[in-house]
């Protein structure tokens, strides 16, 4: 006998607590709502033409970005397409790398290409993941000197400041343009030392550009610039910088909800950092392993990774930290990272009691990070701390202060051209949606919905 079809009520999608879920295209959030109303994973998959295993992967953190899948989900459950920012008509526009979700084969190929470069071999598979640059008629110096290298180093520092203060959208276009010019200096004449210094400076610049793309939410382009940076760093034999780039590739994977993939990148980074004898970079890699383990719900691994990070930080000579690692040793930065780790543990916990305990820890670390931070810590990082703080105050039912901080930090995030900042606001919405009987929480959800429909347009404007 066929089981009866569960209830499907199209009026659900008008509810205030679901609006930020729909606006952020949080398919896992939609599926969780359906499960609470009697839908099994198999029944959900039958409506969306997915296997039960695919539905399970989405519920466990796999992000859905493919446009056709989002359309299928909307149509299957009678969700107005406009609620999810989807068009109502068909489109003939070709799918781009930025909009296409990577397949498992893509991910395997990319991980293999990164490993190949990390061990010193740039093969055809790796070259497929390098960025393309338009031809330019702007002349570069025929002979490269220290002053040319210093120009690249100086521009890296300036664009990095813009990225940290205002978000990746403030830096990415101009930085990409400058890199298109500077990269051609590789073909100019230079002595051996200057050529190596140029490669290191270009690798650091390309890594910075990749991080800016990561921040605005363009992980496809971020991946390409970071792969380019890794090729240059390995060619220059600069293992500390290679480790830093692999850390950033790990963060790209985590942004795409791929913590297992992230761990592979971070472990490759550990090999490079240990080769460099760089305890500062080893520490940062361990700390980010903790974040990946938090996404997997592995508390014991988190504690072990953070302990290793703190041991290595104690060994690091802060006077000799590389420029690509310096920011991590700014007061408040590691504490803010701990807040993010416990925020993730709370989000991914399967037990409500544990989730609350982790949220309490996240609040403590976020408050401490805010207290420790001075003007030398990036504005973006301080905003992220306040997002974590407000989210976890809402999770622990500290509604009045949580909502007050959330309102302020939503306004702050609108002045950052940071896709990561906007995506993290969704966690405030998820936490607030658990308090649908509170009028202030409902107003907060309306505020978030308004931000999500307007702010993304200004990321790279």
Number of C-alpha atoms within 10 A of each C-alpha: 3 4 6 6 9 14 10 13 11 11 9 14 18 12 11 18 23 21 21 28 24 22 20 20 21 19 24 20 18 19 21 14 14 19 15 9 13 13 18 17 20 15 20 21 20 13 13 18 14 16 14 15 12 15 21 16 12 17 17 14 18 17 18 19 17 14 14 12 16 20 17 16 21 22 14 15 17 15 21 16 16 12 20 20 15 16 11 10 5 6 7 5 6 7 11 9 12 14 14 14 18 17 9 9 9 11 14 13 16 19 16 14 22 26 19 15 22 24 13 14 15 17 11 9 14 22 15 14 20 17 15 11 12 8 8 9 7 8 10 16 13 11 12 19 17 13 10 17 21 14 13 21 19 14 16 22 17 13 21 22 16 17 27 21 18 18 30 33 24 24 23 26 15 13 21 20 12 15 18 18 17 21 18 14 22 15 13 12 14 17 10 9 11 17 21 20 18 27 24 26 26 25 29 27 30 28 31 29 29 30 28 32 30 27 26 25 25 18 24 21 22 26 24 23 28 32 30 23 29 30 24 24 28 23 18 20 16 21 24 28 30 32 31 27 30 30 27 26 31 28 26 28 22 20 18 20 20 20 24 17 20 27 25 19 27 29 19 20 31 27 18 25 26 15 13 18 14 22 22 26 31 29 26 29 30 26 25 26 30 30 30 29 23 26 27 21 18 16 17 11 17 25 15 14 21 22 16 19 24 17 14 18 19 13 12 19 11 14 7 10 18 15 11 18 16 14 16 17 16 16 18 25 21 20 21 26 24 23 29 23 28 30 29 23 30 27 22 17 20 11 9 11 11 13 21 20 14 25 27 21 19 30 25 17 26 30 19 16 24 21 11 15 19 14 8 10 20 20 19 22 21 21 19 23 28 24 29 28 31 29 30 32 26 25 25 18 15 13 20 13 14 23 21 13 17 27 17 14 22 21 13 17 24 18 15 26 27 29 24 19 24 25 16 15 25 22 20 28 27 20 21 28 23 15 17 15 9 13 10 16 26 20 16 23 26 16 16 23 22 13 19 19 13 10 17 18 10 14 21 16 9
